[in-house]
Amino acid sequence: MEESYSIAELVSDLGGQLGLWIGASMLSIVEFISFLVSISCYGVNLTKTDVELKGRNKVDRSPSKASIYDASKENIDSIAAVPTVQV
């Protein structure tokens, strides 16, 4: 009677599966550590931003309607001032 599955094939398959699962688990550990570092950095930056904002006066930083109007008027004037070449 012939062996359909030899001991060498069994050890080879077990080693391959073990390597696959250990590699996958190591990758998961590295990704988890990377995730924790990212979350920590985000938390530190968020806290730093909150502290900086608490120390400043609250100023409306949005552009006023007048400044938007002036900017669009300047753009229209600059377009109208472009010289044209007649052929």
C-alpha positions, 0 to 999 in steps of 0.5 A: 500500500502506498502512502497518499500523504507522506510525513514530509508533505505533512510537516511541510503543510503544517509549517506553511500554515503555521508561517501563514498564521504567525505572519498574519498575527504579526501583521495584525499586531503591527497594524494595531500598534500603528493605530494606537500611535495614530489615535494618540497623536490625534488626541495630543493635537486635539488637546493642544488645539483646544488649549491654544483656542481657550487662550485666544480671544474669539474672533470671527475669521470668516471673510465679510461680504464687503471683502468678497465683493471687493475681490470679485470686483477686482477680478472683473476689472482685471479681466476687462483690462486684458488687451486684445489683439485684432488680426 
